């Protein structure tokens, strides 16, 4: 029980509505019984969802998403995130790391404050998990943003608590 958070990247495939000029029809291959078990029609697949990051009780990261992407409302449902917003988050994480290295905890807390909630984890800026979550966020999101430029996809932030 607690705050679980995920970032998904939805790669738009388009199925029978492909716009890349390919005339050969559907090219997606799925092996095994998955298609049959769920009675999925290959030609109707519109996107593939990939979990690209996940956090556990990273309430400061969650708080940033709620304030900067979800208009201050925590509804526990998938929320679309612009890649520019993800870049903002990465930039803030770098600033927080710099503040933590200088032991400027007030600055770190101002940039990325903990968010209180039921089973949301530690609220202590000096806690090792606070820093680890920030480092993880940079490590996972920065490479995705580098690749995103040539990919037709969207990002979604998802929580459960």
N, C-alpha and C positions, 0 to 999 in steps of 0.2 A: 504494500500500500504506500502511496506517495505520489509525488509529481514525476511523471514520465513525459518526455518531450521528444518529438521527432521532426526532422526536416526531410520531406520527400521531394524528389525531382520527378515530375511527370514528363516523360519524353513523348511528344505527340507523333504518333505514327500515321494516323489518318485512314488506315484500312483501305477500303474501296475508294476512298476520296483522296488518295494521294495526289499531291500537287507538284511532285518533283519530275513529272513527265514520264515516269516509268509506265510502259504500256503492257507489261507482262502480268498485271494483276497483283494479287496479294503476295508478298514475299516473306512474311513472318512465319517462322517454323517453331512449333511447340511440340516437343516430343513427350511421350508417355500418355497416360490416361487422363490428364488434366482437362483437356478440351471436352472429352466425352463425359467425364464425371460431372462437370458443371454445365454441360450442354451449351458451350460457348461457340458462337459462329465466328470463325477467324476473320471474315470480312467485316465484322462489326467492331473489331478491336480498334479503339481510337488512340489509346496511349498506354505506355508501360510505366508503372510507378516504381521508383527505386528509392529506398531509404538511404539517404546520403549522410545523415548525422543523427545521433540520439544522445540524449542527456538524461540523467537521473537526479532529481532534486536540485537542479542548477537554477535556483529561484531567481538569481540575478539575471541570467540569460532569459528566463521566462518573463521576468518583469520588463525587460527591454522589448521583447516581442509584443507584449500586451500594450505597452505605452506607445510604441512606434509603428506597429503594424495593425493592431486590433482596436485602435481608437479607445484604449483604456478599458475595454470590456473583455473579460475572461469567460468565454462561453464553451470551452472544451470542444471545439469543432475545427475542422480544417480551415485554415486561413491562407489565402493567396499572399505570397511575399514577392515583391519586385526584387530583381537581382541587385538593383541600386541600394535597396534597404539592407540586403545581406552584406554588401560592401561597407555600408555605414557601420554595421555591427562589427565587422572585422577591424575597421579603423579604430573604433572605440576600444575594442579589446587590446589593440596594440598600445593605445594611450594608457589603459588601465595597467598593463604589464609594466610600462615605464614608471608609473606612479608607485606600483608595488615594489619595484626594484629600489626606488628612492625612499621606501617606507613612508610614502605620503598617502596614508590610508584614507584621509579625508577626501583627497582628490579622487582616489579610486572609487570611494563610496558615492561621490557626486556623479561620476561618469556612469557607473554601473551599480546602482544600489540594490541590495537584497530586497526581495519581495516576500512579505509574510503570507502564510497560508497554511492550511491544514496538511501536515506531513510534508512540508516544503523543504525540509533539511535545515542546515545551519545558516544563521544570518550574520556570522562573523566574517568580516573582510580579511582578517588575518588567518583564517582557516585554510589549510592546504587545499581543500576541495574547491574553494573560490578560485584560486589561481589555476588549478588543474582544468577546471571547466572553461576558463578563458583560453588557455593554451590549446585545449581540444577544439574549441570553436574555431580558432584560427586555422589549425591543422586540417580540419575537415572541410571548412567552407571556402577558404582561399583557393585551393586547386579547382574546385567546382566552378568558381567564378571565372577562372582562367579559360576553362573549356567551354563555358556557356556561350561565348561569343558566336560559335558556329553551330549551335544546337537549338533546334526548335523545341523548347521545353519551358515549363513553369515550375515554381517552387511553392510548397505548401507547408505551413507550420501546424503541427498537430500535437495536442496535449491530452493526457488523461490523468486524473487524480481522484 
